[in-house]
Amino acid sequence: MPILEKRGIVSQIAGHWSRFSSPSIVEPEADDKEGFLKAQRLAYDCVTTIEREIRPGSTEKQIAKLLAGYLFDHGVRTFLHRPFVWFGEHARFDGYKRFTQFHPSNRTLSEEETFILDVSPIVNGYVGDIGYSSSLIPNPILEEGMSFLLSLRDKIPALFLSNLSSREIWWKIDSEIKANGFDNVHAKYPFSVLGHRVYRTKTPNLRLPLIPISFASWFSWQASYEFLSHKILPELLTPDHEGDRLGLWAIEPHLGKGKVGFKFEEILVVEKEKAYWLDDQVPHLRKYKKEDITK
């Protein structure tokens, strides 16, 4: 598991490799944006519907199965990754060293704990990779954290249009997270990604089962092929990314405070002269937006 403190020659190579060209470094067309919008909205419909099924005592595996079932019932047969579900402290990833530690477990949810649901259906070739944070009862730390995340959401498009490099954007966001009293949890992700590109998949629909036997990364075989064919590192917004930012990005700042982990994930559109979120009708805005957010 990559750890920021152990960055070195590998990070330097990754930064250099991120400058390579990729077929996804293009200004998105209107039809593509509409396709991604439909996929993203289906993903949000999935998590907000299944959220209502969660009870104290539910397990992560049970909820992951419900998420997968919802997507299957709505015609999804391929995906970027299998549904992730993280209850309570599992959403902080403290001390994790193996990919399997990120997977849904038999952990049960208590009434006072928060949770994250993360799904990524592929709809007509378009990826709707989203993350959603919530709780069974009001949680002050979650409310505080999501308010900060939404203020960060307001700033991110301008950062992508600024003269800052991609790596400088990563580190600026990291600095702001810590200055406001939060922990950077996405630094614990593989490659410490803040986000990754999304693009219309070109491989045929493989008609794999929704939950196939896959390798430990929890990603589908189709997604694995797509990442490899796009050279991987130009597609990942890491602390060392130096490449072009044009295109579509699933941005996923993941934070922690105390025993709570929280995130959002949604698609950012980056064009030559403007950057903006694909959709402003996302559930975390409706749920957590406060008029007095000023940070």
Beta strands, then each sheet from edge to edge (+ up, - down):
strand 1: 78-79
strand 2: 84-87
strand 3: 114-119
strand 4: 121-123
strand 5: 126-127
strand 6: 130-135
strand 7: 183-184
strand 8: 195-197
strand 9: 236-237
strand 10: 247-251
strand 11: 254-257
strand 12: 260-263
strand 13: 266-270
strand 14: 275-277
sheet 1: 1+ 4- 5+
sheet 2: 2+ 3- 6+
sheet 3: 7+ 11- 12+
sheet 4: 9+ 8- 10+ 13- 14+
end
